[in-house]
């Protein structure tokens, strides 16, 4: 399913990821939810993306990529202050996430803080 999401076939990816949640080992569930959230985010279904990514964070809160998707989704929901917190957490966990810096800058800029956006 995540391969379908990766190439923009979000509906198919979400469908397969949903099926794979049945019977999956609990330790791996956060990965499926993370990828399904990416599909929902790309499809514009931000509420479903937040639902999945919130559950994924409850299961594995030390994954910078998961925090990154959380922050990106919050930006789409115009929750920029919350997004900044998630993106900062993402970068704390993995300072090599270039997208984390990009979206952190976007969130600061949206709040009118151009100096912190750089």
N, C-alpha and C positions, 0 to 999 in steps of 0.2 A: 503494500500500500504506500509506503513512504516514497518509493520510486515514482509512482504516479503523481504524488504531490510535488515531487521535485521537478517534474516536467510539465506541471500546470494542469494535469488532469485530476483536479481536486475532488470532484464528486466520486470518481472511481476509487481514488486513494482513500477517501473518507469511508466509503463503503467497505473496502477490504480491511482497513484498520479497525473498523467497528466489529467486523466478524472475528478478527484476530484477538480481540479482547476477551472473548469467551475461551476459557481454559488456559489462558496464558499464566505463566508463573508471576506471582505478585511482585517479585524483584525486578521484572522486566516491564511491568505495566506502565511505568512512567515514560518509557521510550515510545510506546504506542500512543499514549495520550499526547506526548510532545509532538509527535508527527501528525496526529490527527488535528491538534490545535493549529499547526502550521497550515494544514489544508483549510480549516475553517477561517483562519486569518486571511489567506489568499482569496477565499471565496467571499469575503466581506461579512461573514457570520461571526462578529466579534464577541457576542455573548457566549456562544458555544466554545469559542477559542479560550475565553477566560475560564469557563467551567473546567475544561480539560486541563489547562495549564495549572490551575489552582490545585487540582487533585494531584497532578504530577509533582508539584512543589511540595505538597504534603508528604509524598512518598520519598522524594529525593530533592532536598533543598540545597544540595551542594553542587549543582550542575549549572554552570554559567550560561549554557545554551538555553536552558529552560527559563532562566530569569530573563534572558534576552527576548525571547518570544513573548513573555509576560509584559515586558516593557513596551515592545513594539505594538502589542494589542492595546495597551492602555493609551498609547499615543493616538491610535485610530479612534479611540473612544473619547478623545479630548481630555483625558485625565493625565495631564502632563506632569504634575507634581508627583503623583504616584509612579508614573513611568520613570521619572528620574531616580527614584529610590530603587526600583527594580533593575534599571540599567547600571546603576552604581554597584549594586550587589553582583550583577553579572560580571562586571569588570574586576571586582574584588576577587571573585572566584577564578576568573580567567582573563588576565590583562591583555591577552593576545587576540581577543575578539574585536577585530576592526569594526564590525557592524555595531558593536556596543558603543563605541565612541561616536560613530555617525549618528545613531539614534539618540544618544544622550545630547549631542549638539542640537538635533532637531527639537527635542523637548525643551531645552533651555531657550532656544530661539522662539518657539511658540509662546513661551511665557514672557517674551520681550527682553530676555537677558542675553543679548548678542555677545557680550564679552565672554560669557561662560560657554557660549555655543562653539567657540573656536577651540 
